[in-house]
Amino acid sequence: MKRFQIFVFAILTAVGLTYCGGRSGKGTTGESPEFSATKERQIRSYNLKVQEKEKKHRTPCDAIALKKYILDNYNEGTYLVEFDKTFTYSLPKPAMLDYRYKGNHYVFAVIAKSKPGERFIETKNIVGYESSFINLDSTKLGTAFFYLTLFKCVKDSSFQKLWEAEVPIHGGFNSMTIKRWKKENIRYIDLNYEDGIISGHRDFNFFFINGIEKKPHLMETYEGIAYKRTLADVNEDKYPDYYEYRFVDSTNFVRLIDSIPFYWDTTKHLYVTKVNRRWWRKY
């Protein structure tokens, strides 16, 4: 009987230790990696060293170099985002694009920063269709703030940050593409985000109105079952405009009823419409 009591006590003790330590993910210091800046940095440093050993061919200002720059120059909980996977078993690629212009090497990158005071984000939780619902309640997995950032690649594969522009969304990142607005012959970056809430997608378009090295102008377009906004040229200036569509959405049908032109007001720095003076948009 005594042996049985000792056996039961040992099992209960082991379960208690597992519950208190293992389930919370805490180590001997009582801090879990998603809240500990020290542990988060140690894990990322180790992963970078492994990647450096496994990468046989390196190029100037590649993804490993950029991750190292972010680790050394940004606050904890800041990461280079990855593109959404094309196929189920394909490896995700870093969300960065090389761009060469007038002999210079530029790098566009999508960087996500964790909200101070919350747990550090994980990039897998902010990419793809499922993560688009994080906008309803993102605090449990941490809140991500996205930034489109332009770096200039200088000698010995180091980076010079020229600007960063915030993307007003917290999850659902899909892809990044360089495009050209043919009407004004202006290049822009299209950041595509999946949005399950509207059953569609959002595109945050950053237009280089005053050249690539100046902070771009943001204009959003989107499309869903009962949501739509398309690129347009309403007042024939260098700033992009859009049509915002109105729908009747009932249980039996979805019907388009109107399209409202919005144009960029250079004095108010807002998108406005002549249809109603009280209607305005930031982007």
ROKE-551408 format. One line per field, with one value per atom (N, C-alpha, C): x, y, z; residue in three letters. Coordinates in steps of 0.001 Angstrom, whole numbers, plus 500000, padded with zeros to 6 digits. Layout:
residues N
u: [X	...]
v: [Y	...]
w: [Z	...]
code: [Ala	...]
***
This chain:
residues 283
u: [500840	500000	500874	501960	502846	503500	503922	504522	503536	502285	501247	501070	501097	500944	502113	503330	504513	504419	503946	503793	502796	501649	500633	501165	501917	502475	503455	504269	505235	504542	503455	502710	502089	501459	500834	501864	503047	504110	504571	504741	505176	504149	502876	501801	501780	501970	501966	503088	504292	505417	505195	504617	504322	503327	502291	501263	501817	502628	503137	504239	505059	506178	505974	505589	505518	504397	503189	502047	502185	502771	502927	504081	504952	506105	507205	507157	508137	509316	510479	511677	511996	513262	513673	513571	513631	513545	512108	511142	509740	509232	510037	509631	509505	508444	508274	508828	509279	509929	509065	507734	506884	506739	507255	507228	508623	509623	510983	511816	512255	513070	514405	514962	516254	516151	515138	514979	514618	513764	513376	514598	515494	516715	517653	517762	518642	518176	516877	516329	516566	516310	516486	517956	518853	520286	520743	520252	520606	520089	518836	518256	519017	519463	520225	521577	522216	523500	523332	522243	521960	521726	520960	520674	521945	522842	524104	524957	524956	525740	525156	523822	523161	523105	523192	523114	524466	524523	525784	526143	525137	525402	524681	525453	524898	525032	524075	524110	524074	524546	524528	523120	522996	521717	520613	520929	519927	519066	518185	517235	517931	519001	519721	520342	520935	521536	520481	519305	518250	517697	517520	517054	518043	519316	520349	520315	520097	519990	518800	517666	516465	516710	517363	517657	518550	519493	520456	519959	518979	518618	517168	516331	514929	514643	513519	513087	512737	512720	512367	510953	510715	509399	509168	510256	510155	510730	509969	510351	510180	510975	510758	509636	508573	507404	507721	506956	507103	505861	506039	504899	504057	502782	501936	502413	502331	502796	501919	502568	501835	501137	501843	501286	501414	500701	500663	502046	502872	504170	505334	505048	506127	506687	507950	508588	508236	507872	507553	508800	508635	509749	509658	510800	510781	510122	509359	508629	509565	510417	511348	511564	511757	511962	513184	514082	515225	514783	515272	514920	516162	516575	517775	517367	517860	517461	518614	519019	520090	521369	521699	522937	522865	521721	521564	520788	521100	520429	519502	518196	517202	516547	516044	515329	514031	512900	511601	511338	510877	510619	509360	508625	507467	507903	507866	508325	507144	507048	505968	506554	505959	506399	505320	505749	504815	504393	503127	502625	503259	503850	504464	503446	503899	503028	502275	502240	501588	502651	502220	503160	503723	504928	505535	504752	504599	503876	504714	504063	504731	504285	505237	504900	503872	503852	502881	501447	501289	499954	499428	500210	499769	499779	500026	500100	499015	498340	497376	495938	495050	493605	493144	493573	493106	493470	494644	495092	494337	493570	492829	491743	491313	490297	490893	492217	492877	492462	491939	491490	490306	489598	488476	488962	490051	490610	492035	492989	494371	495218	494660	495488	496031	495310	495769	497022	497161	498332	499294	499032	499835	499308	499496	499036	500211	500063	501134	500866	501913	501859	502786	502186	502938	503538	504731	505386	506030	505721	506479	507712	508883	510136	511061	511713	512687	514094	514955	516367	517218	518344	519343	520510	520864	521974	523286	524106	525379	526520	527740	528906	528901	529612	529747	528401	527389	526072	525394	525546	524850	523663	522780	521528	521443	520832	520487	518986	518299	516844	516475	515718	515327	513980	513022	511721	510949	509915	508968	507569	506616	505231	504328	503511	502652	501521	501204	500087	498959	497796	496736	495913	496565	495889	496758	496181	496917	497166	496568	496778	496277	496609	496137	497098	498377	499323	499451	499513	499609	500839	500924	502009	502348	503459	503919	504359	503911	504209	504509	505491	505762	504928	504128	503253	503449	502785	502858	501445	501150	499885	500075	499490	499728	499226	498155	497569	498578	499336	500324	501754	501902	503218	503996	503350	503940	504000	505142	505279	504684	504214	503713	503868	503882	503951	502553	502146	500845	501057	500572	500588	499203	499130	497850	497613	496435	496042	494730	494684	493434	492540	491242	490298	489072	489050	487917	486663	486812	485660	484763	485368	484578	484496	485040	485086	485764	486938	487669	489095	489581	490959	491060	492136	492449	493826	493966	495247	495632	496757	497292	498370	498054	498892	499706	501030	501935	502542	502089	502483	503684	504671	505868	505642	504897	504530	505757	506673	507843	509150	509094	510304	510379	511239	511295	511850	512746	513378	512541	511415	510501	509374	508878	507824	506606	506063	505007	503635	502730	501339	500493	499712	498908	497485	497016	495628	495160	494035	493550	492469	492545	491464	491101	489908	489495	488341	488089	486971	486497	485179	484559	483181	482405	481072	480204	480239	479432	480296	481577	482515	483382	483606	484463	484948	486227	486814	487881	487828	488738	489521	490709	491589	490970	491102	490537	491352	491022	491606	490445	490019	488795	489047	490082	490300	491553	492117	493207	494430	494869	496145	497062	498208	499181	498845	497861	497487	496408	496532	495509	494217	493105	491780	491086	489833	489126	487623	486944	485490	485157	484293	483815	482378	482135	480841	479926	478632	477608	476741	476440	475664	474445	473437	472349	472631	472802	473176	472056	471289	470191	470440	469557	469701	469495	468840	468505	469416	470005	470801	471747	472758	473666	473589	473260	473043	473839	474559	475274	474278	474333	473373	474018	475320	475916	477441	478103	479557	479862	480696	480971	482442	482743	484135	484761	485921	486704	488007	488430	489692	490514	491820	492737	492760	492420	492450	493822	494621	496001	496100	495034	495043	494615	493619	493138	493910	494618	495340	494384	493266	492234	491595	490981	490151	488740	488219	486896	486070	484783	483891	482915	482522	481542	480113	479933	478604	478113	479027	478670	479913	479877	481038	481462	480582	480901	481588	481668	482335	483805	484671	486108	486782	487946	488738	490209	490934	492360	493214	492751	493541	492646]
v: [498793	500000	501255	501182	502335	502627	501514	501694	502319	501919	502473	503964	504405	505830	506647	506054	506753	506881	505811	505806	506858	506942	507934	509339	509540	510866	511294	510338	510650	511063	510357	510695	512087	512377	513686	514805	514552	515569	515846	514765	514927	515688	515368	516066	517529	517801	519191	519995	519379	520084	520343	519361	519527	520636	520705	521719	523108	523221	524546	525028	524081	524488	524267	523034	522673	523335	523399	523943	525426	526117	527562	527904	526905	527162	527895	527954	528698	527813	528402	527679	527914	527738	527875	529305	530267	531666	532125	531294	531671	532542	532735	533556	532694	532903	532188	533035	532403	533142	534242	534044	535054	536319	536279	537464	537917	537070	537369	537878	539132	539708	538984	538548	537850	536515	535719	534402	534526	535521	535730	536052	536865	537225	536026	535221	534053	533054	532812	531865	532348	533638	534179	534179	534495	534478	533076	532083	530692	530286	530627	530272	530928	532159	532844	532169	531723	531033	529732	529024	527793	528094	529150	529517	529921	530625	531034	529822	528804	527598	526817	526777	525973	526678	528012	528764	528716	528064	527899	529130	529739	530889	532110	533119	534360	535485	536398	537585	538826	539975	541192	541555	541871	542306	541278	540016	538962	538881	537888	537781	537566	536762	536515	537801	538583	539857	540820	540832	541738	541306	540002	539514	539886	539787	540154	541650	542460	543911	544253	543598	543842	543453	542316	541852	542841	543455	544354	545794	546200	547618	547932	546923	547148	546641	547071	546578	545103	544453	543037	542837	541651	541357	541944	542278	542825	541805	541532	540441	540823	540174	540213	539234	539705	538876	537955	536876	535960	535992	535735	535606	534402	534450	533289	532158	530932	529783	529579	529350	529121	527769	526774	525432	524949	523906	523413	523081	522436	521971	522830	523965	524837	525643	526004	526787	528257	528939	530370	531194	532227	533084	534420	535026	536311	537406	538264	539336	540508	540326	541383	541305	542480	542563	543422	542905	543698	544599	545839	546790	547617	547563	548301	549471	550642	551865	552857	553297	554275	553852	552568	552065	551758	551976	551713	550410	549766	548522	548819	548702	548938	547618	547593	546427	546886	546437	546652	545462	545739	544665	544972	543917	544049	543594	544504	544244	544371	543449	543469	543702	544639	544949	544532	543961	543569	544789	544804	545886	545802	546888	546868	546493	545669	545270	543979	543501	542244	541191	539948	538897	539168	538677	538861	538061	538660	537988	536849	535951	534934	535158	535165	535519	534569	533317	532369	532746	533552	533945	535205	535821	537062	536962	535755	535541	534556	534858	533925	534194	533428	533638	533523	532460	532258	533432	534005	535094	536388	536465	537705	537948	536911	537075	537611	537743	538255	539692	540380	541762	541843	540736	540734	540729	539993	539946	539435	540354	539968	539912	540241	540387	539053	537944	536662	536175	536477	536074	537236	538351	539547	540361	541657	542550	542958	542757	543077	544417	545223	546461	546296	546323	546112	547422	547308	548468	548050	548797	548677	549554	548963	549670	549600	550722	550748	550891	549973	550015	550228	550862	550980	550084	549207	548287	549004	549174	549875	548867	549343	548468	547475	546385	545249	544730	544784	544182	544741	546042	546684	547478	547878	548503	549948	550778	552152	552306	552508	552641	554038	554102	555385	555854	554950	555304	554042	554207	553134	553730	552992	553456	552399	552820	551870	551379	550089	549471	549275	549908	549905	548613	547517	546223	545358	544324	543531	542083	541604	540210	539939	538747	538345	538619	538926	539267	538128	538495	537495	537714	538873	539064	540536	540794	542148	542163	543167	543253	544692	544886	546205	546359	547419	547649	549067	549351	550685	551182	552419	553078	553718	553107	553537	554957	555368	556683	557804	557716	558752	558228	556962	556346	556407	556020	556034	554614	554246	552933	552949	551774	551649	550222	550062	548752	548353	547160	546618	545554	545813	544820	544198	542912	542211	541450	541678	541011	540276	539035	538292	538761	538790	539290	538391	537481	536578	537255	538392	539101	539648	540138	540631	539596	538409	537338	537832	538395	538930	539270	540383	540790	542308	542800	544232	544458	545575	545947	547328	547392	548678	549088	550141	550568	551790	551674	552764	553353	554561	555213	556131	556018	556847	558144	559035	560302	561177	561197	562074	561293	560119	559316	558219	557258	556066	556331	557315	557548	558429	558923	559697	558799	559074	558250	558245	557068	556961	557385	557543	557910	556640	556481	555270	555456	554479	554439	552985	552712	551339	551006	549793	549227	547878	547402	546108	545538	544245	543591	542419	542365	541274	541007	540191	539862	541114	541975	543199	544430	544358	545452	545595	546833	547025	548463	548601	549917	549734	550543	550374	551650	551478	552583	553411	554744	555640	556932	557769	559108	560088	560571	561387	562830	563439	564870	565148	564127	564270	564990	564580	565065	563860	564057	562967	561984	562304	561408	560422	559162	558173	558397	558137	558250	556892	556853	555564	555756	554704	554619	553647	554095	553248	552836	551539	551023	550715	550932	550643	549478	548595	547403	547292	546600	546122	544656	544315	542958	542352	541445	540787	539285	538566	537108	536423	537105	536495	536937	538150	538640	539737	540007	541143	541961	543252	544082	545382	545717	546980	548101	549165	550251	551595	551762	553082	552984	553946	554094	555555	555799	557163	557485	558557	558919	559672	559243	559929	560401	561599	562130	562686	562789	563232	564756	565295	566733	567081	567812	568110	569110	569839	570775	570095	569226	568513	567220	566750	565475	564333	564333	563323	563011	561830	561517	562013	562829	563432	563182	563472	563320	564488	564873	565937	565465	564160	563611	564023	564028	564429	564983	566236	566903	566282	565553	564945	563597	563083	561810	562033	561407	561503	560211	559952	558766	559178	558478	558776	558212	557112	556478	555672]
w: [500000	500000	500000	500800	500890	499545	498842	497517	496543	496633	495744	495972	497250	497569	497005	497134	496601	495078	494426	492968	492511	493183	492846	493061	494178	494460	493364	492893	491832	490549	490191	488978	489088	490228	490423	490381	490948	490928	489499	488714	487317	486503	486692	485979	486366	487649	488108	487508	487423	486824	485350	484656	483228	483008	483832	483688	483955	485030	485421	484498	483980	483160	481690	481319	479903	479163	479739	479011	478779	479723	479565	478651	478380	477520	478242	479597	480358	480717	480781	481166	482627	482966	484360	484853	483970	484389	484566	484181	484322	483194	482128	480999	479745	478992	477744	476601	475493	474405	473802	473768	473142	473983	475239	476092	476516	476359	476786	475621	475705	474643	474521	475658	475646	474926	475291	474661	473187	472873	471476	470627	471147	470419	470290	471343	471292	470244	470183	469217	467797	467541	466194	465785	466726	466429	466059	466791	466501	465118	464812	463512	462362	462556	461516	461276	462338	462197	461410	461690	460957	459477	459199	457812	457075	457761	457144	456767	457606	457326	456160	456082	455056	453707	453704	452449	451743	450603	449894	449064	448445	447579	448136	448523	449084	448064	448089	447240	448123	447630	448452	448907	450178	450758	450546	450809	450670	451935	451986	453098	454431	454445	455692	456215	455309	455710	456246	455608	456053	457420	457624	458928	460028	459705	460680	460973	459939	460124	461011	460775	461581	463037	463242	464598	465339	464631	465269	465412	464588	464544	464918	465068	465414	466822	467372	468678	468602	469741	469789	469245	468685	468128	466751	466033	464672	463692	462608	461724	460253	459407	457961	457657	457026	456738	455555	455428	454300	453433	452129	451226	451631	451292	451508	450603	451083	450298	449066	447920	446676	446701	447208	447312	448754	449089	450464	450997	450160	450634	450137	449548	449087	450263	450153	451214	451046	452123	452020	451708	450898	450521	451263	451575	452291	451463	452110	451427	451158	450159	449761	448263	447646	446204	445924	445091	444639	443502	443529	442472	442142	440896	440482	439588	439983	439273	439291	438095	437925	438652	438525	439119	440602	441204	442634	442864	443955	444338	445521	445294	446339	446737	447965	448459	449115	448553	449198	450118	451319	452267	453067	453415	454293	455683	456626	457989	458938	459894	460883	462274	463000	464358	465357	466469	467518	468330	468738	469574	470952	471447	472780	473856	474793	475897	475658	474403	474084	473769	473607	473238	471849	471610	470301	469258	468086	467007	466438	465702	464908	463468	462551	461167	460560	460997	460450	460824	461873	462335	461665	460781	460145	458621	458095	456647	456226	455112	454554	454943	454331	454477	455929	456632	457997	458902	458676	459546	459297	458207	457923	458964	459662	460695	461997	462042	463234	463525	462504	462708	463665	463867	464806	466249	466522	467866	467770	467703	467457	468716	469884	471079	471585	471405	471928	471229	469950	469189	468968	469619	469412	468246	468307	467243	466369	465068	464121	463442	463323	462550	461349	460162	458924	458413	457821	457213	455896	454846	453610	453774	453615	453900	452693	452395	451309	451885	451510	451888	450646	450852	449804	450176	449262	449499	449194	450211	450045	450150	450168	450127	451281	451109	452033	452524	451650	451912	453151	453385	454498	453961	454862	454466	454974	454137	454526	454383	455495	455434	454951	453844	453269	453803	453919	454493	454843	455674	455949	455976	455432	455328	455953	456907	457619	456721	456858	456144	457161	456954	457975	458013	458407	458532	459442	460049	461041	460644	459557	459171	457771	457261	455941	454808	455118	454056	453056	451767	450711	449830	449174	448209	448024	447331	447005	445552	444800	443374	442982	442107	441533	440272	440219	439072	438540	437430	436834	436528	436954	436620	435244	434234	432859	432595	433256	432993	433228	434315	434622	434536	434092	433962	435278	436363	437701	438238	438758	439377	440788	441211	442579	443068	444377	445013	445449	445047	445426	446498	447720	448793	448862	448553	448508	449809	450396	451635	451421	451844	451805	452946	452694	453695	453730	454682	454809	455307	455981	456535	455424	454337	453208	452087	452327	451314	450041	450214	449065	449428	448915	449172	449205	449804	449853	449240	448541	447955	448455	449147	449590	448605	447834	446715	447098	447017	447390	446118	445766	444516	444738	443845	443934	443162	443760	443120	442874	443858	443770	443702	443119	442985	444031	443758	444591	445994	446141	447430	448359	447873	448712	449206	450395	450969	450040	449722	448699	449207	448260	448539	448594	449659	449855	449350	448577	448118	448122	448768	448910	447886	447348	446547	447161	446869	447427	446622	446844	446180	447025	447269	447997	447426	448115	447610	447493	448493	448457	448720	448329	448539	447295	446863	445702	445621	445303	445046	443985	442935	441805	441506	440979	440607	439494	439587	438566	438518	437537	437419	437342	438504	438588	438185	438716	438460	437636	436998	436031	436597	437792	438312	438503	439134	439246	440362	441199	442284	441838	442217	441841	442612	441967	442582	442498	442926	442854	442831	442383	442486	443611	444498	445589	445260	445229	444777	445960	445746	446755	446288	447242	446937	447850	447373	448215	448493	449760	450147	450979	450384	451085	451137	451775	451874	450521	449584	448296	447149	447252	446134	446604	445764	445926	444652	444783	443589	443701	442631	442552	442268	443086	442920	442566	442862	442592	442642	441998	442088	442385	443375	443841	443608	442874	442612	443794	444227	445257	444628	444965	444450	445607	445398	446437	446507	447685	447927	448487	447730	448127	449275	449557	450682	451987	451909	453102	453349	452324	452391	452748	452054	452239	450894	450800	449645	449925	449009	449181	447924	448014	446870	446824	445615	445456	445723	445825	446093	447468	448441	449803	450477	450895	451479	452810	453441	454731	454576	453371	453129	452798	453526	453251	453689	453096	453413	453542	454409	454578	453442	452861	451797	450877]
code: [Met	Met	Met	Lys	Lys	Lys	Arg	Arg	Arg	Phe	Phe	Phe	Gln	Gln	Gln	Ile	Ile	Ile	Phe	Phe	Phe	Val	Val	Val	Phe	Phe	Phe	Ala	Ala	Ala	Ile	Ile	Ile	Leu	Leu	Leu	Thr	Thr	Thr	Ala	Ala	Ala	Val	Val	Val	Gly	Gly	Gly	Leu	Leu	Leu	Thr	Thr	Thr	Tyr	Tyr	Tyr	Cys	Cys	Cys	Gly	Gly	Gly	Gly	Gly	Gly	Arg	Arg	Arg	Ser	Ser	Ser	Gly	Gly	Gly	Lys	Lys	Lys	Gly	Gly	Gly	Thr	Thr	Thr	Thr	Thr	Thr	Gly	Gly	Gly	Glu	Glu	Glu	Ser	Ser	Ser	Pro	Pro	Pro	Glu	Glu	Glu	Phe	Phe	Phe	Ser	Ser	Ser	Ala	Ala	Ala	Thr	Thr	Thr	Lys	Lys	Lys	Glu	Glu	Glu	Arg	Arg	Arg	Gln	Gln	Gln	Ile	Ile	Ile	Arg	Arg	Arg	Ser	Ser	Ser	Tyr	Tyr	Tyr	Asn	Asn	Asn	Leu	Leu	Leu	Lys	Lys	Lys	Val	Val	Val	Gln	Gln	Gln	Glu	Glu	Glu	Lys	Lys	Lys	Glu	Glu	Glu	Lys	Lys	Lys	Lys	Lys	Lys	His	His	His	Arg	Arg	Arg	Thr	Thr	Thr	Pro	Pro	Pro	Cys	Cys	Cys	Asp	Asp	Asp	Ala	Ala	Ala	Ile	Ile	Ile	Ala	Ala	Ala	Leu	Leu	Leu	Lys	Lys	Lys	Lys	Lys	Lys	Tyr	Tyr	Tyr	Ile	Ile	Ile	Leu	Leu	Leu	Asp	Asp	Asp	Asn	Asn	Asn	Tyr	Tyr	Tyr	Asn	Asn	Asn	Glu	Glu	Glu	Gly	Gly	Gly	Thr	Thr	Thr	Tyr	Tyr	Tyr	Leu	Leu	Leu	Val	Val	Val	Glu	Glu	Glu	Phe	Phe	Phe	Asp	Asp	Asp	Lys	Lys	Lys	Thr	Thr	Thr	Phe	Phe	Phe	Thr	Thr	Thr	Tyr	Tyr	Tyr	Ser	Ser	Ser	Leu	Leu	Leu	Pro	Pro	Pro	Lys	Lys	Lys	Pro	Pro	Pro	Ala	Ala	Ala	Met	Met	Met	Leu	Leu	Leu	Asp	Asp	Asp	Tyr	Tyr	Tyr	Arg	Arg	Arg	Tyr	Tyr	Tyr	Lys	Lys	Lys	Gly	Gly	Gly	Asn	Asn	Asn	His	His	His	Tyr	Tyr	Tyr	Val	Val	Val	Phe	Phe	Phe	Ala	Ala	Ala	Val	Val	Val	Ile	Ile	Ile	Ala	Ala	Ala	Lys	Lys	Lys	Ser	Ser	Ser	Lys	Lys	Lys	Pro	Pro	Pro	Gly	Gly	Gly	Glu	Glu	Glu	Arg	Arg	Arg	Phe	Phe	Phe	Ile	Ile	Ile	Glu	Glu	Glu	Thr	Thr	Thr	Lys	Lys	Lys	Asn	Asn	Asn	Ile	Ile	Ile	Val	Val	Val	Gly	Gly	Gly	Tyr	Tyr	Tyr	Glu	Glu	Glu	Ser	Ser	Ser	Ser	Ser	Ser	Phe	Phe	Phe	Ile	Ile	Ile	Asn	Asn	Asn	Leu	Leu	Leu	Asp	Asp	Asp	Ser	Ser	Ser	Thr	Thr	Thr	Lys	Lys	Lys	Leu	Leu	Leu	Gly	Gly	Gly	Thr	Thr	Thr	Ala	Ala	Ala	Phe	Phe	Phe	Phe	Phe	Phe	Tyr	Tyr	Tyr	Leu	Leu	Leu	Thr	Thr	Thr	Leu	Leu	Leu	Phe	Phe	Phe	Lys	Lys	Lys	Cys	Cys	Cys	Val	Val	Val	Lys	Lys	Lys	Asp	Asp	Asp	Ser	Ser	Ser	Ser	Ser	Ser	Phe	Phe	Phe	Gln	Gln	Gln	Lys	Lys	Lys	Leu	Leu	Leu	Trp	Trp	Trp	Glu	Glu	Glu	Ala	Ala	Ala	Glu	Glu	Glu	Val	Val	Val	Pro	Pro	Pro	Ile	Ile	Ile	His	His	His	Gly	Gly	Gly	Gly	Gly	Gly	Phe	Phe	Phe	Asn	Asn	Asn	Ser	Ser	Ser	Met	Met	Met	Thr	Thr	Thr	Ile	Ile	Ile	Lys	Lys	Lys	Arg	Arg	Arg	Trp	Trp	Trp	Lys	Lys	Lys	Lys	Lys	Lys	Glu	Glu	Glu	Asn	Asn	Asn	Ile	Ile	Ile	Arg	Arg	Arg	Tyr	Tyr	Tyr	Ile	Ile	Ile	Asp	Asp	Asp	Leu	Leu	Leu	Asn	Asn	Asn	Tyr	Tyr	Tyr	Glu	Glu	Glu	Asp	Asp	Asp	Gly	Gly	Gly	Ile	Ile	Ile	Ile	Ile	Ile	Ser	Ser	Ser	Gly	Gly	Gly	His	His	His	Arg	Arg	Arg	Asp	Asp	Asp	Phe	Phe	Phe	Asn	Asn	Asn	Phe	Phe	Phe	Phe	Phe	Phe	Phe	Phe	Phe	Ile	Ile	Ile	Asn	Asn	Asn	Gly	Gly	Gly	Ile	Ile	Ile	Glu	Glu	Glu	Lys	Lys	Lys	Lys	Lys	Lys	Pro	Pro	Pro	His	His	His	Leu	Leu	Leu	Met	Met	Met	Glu	Glu	Glu	Thr	Thr	Thr	Tyr	Tyr	Tyr	Glu	Glu	Glu	Gly	Gly	Gly	Ile	Ile	Ile	Ala	Ala	Ala	Tyr	Tyr	Tyr	Lys	Lys	Lys	Arg	Arg	Arg	Thr	Thr	Thr	Leu	Leu	Leu	Ala	Ala	Ala	Asp	Asp	Asp	Val	Val	Val	Asn	Asn	Asn	Glu	Glu	Glu	Asp	Asp	Asp	Lys	Lys	Lys	Tyr	Tyr	Tyr	Pro	Pro	Pro	Asp	Asp	Asp	Tyr	Tyr	Tyr	Tyr	Tyr	Tyr	Glu	Glu	Glu	Tyr	Tyr	Tyr	Arg	Arg	Arg	Phe	Phe	Phe	Val	Val	Val	Asp	Asp	Asp	Ser	Ser	Ser	Thr	Thr	Thr	Asn	Asn	Asn	Phe	Phe	Phe	Val	Val	Val	Arg	Arg	Arg	Leu	Leu	Leu	Ile	Ile	Ile	Asp	Asp	Asp	Ser	Ser	Ser	Ile	Ile	Ile	Pro	Pro	Pro	Phe	Phe	Phe	Tyr	Tyr	Tyr	Trp	Trp	Trp	Asp	Asp	Asp	Thr	Thr	Thr	Thr	Thr	Thr	Lys	Lys	Lys	His	His	His	Leu	Leu	Leu	Tyr	Tyr	Tyr	Val	Val	Val	Thr	Thr	Thr	Lys	Lys	Lys	Val	Val	Val	Asn	Asn	Asn	Arg	Arg	Arg	Arg	Arg	Arg	Trp	Trp	Trp	Trp	Trp	Trp	Arg	Arg	Arg	Lys	Lys	Lys	Tyr	Tyr	Tyr]
***
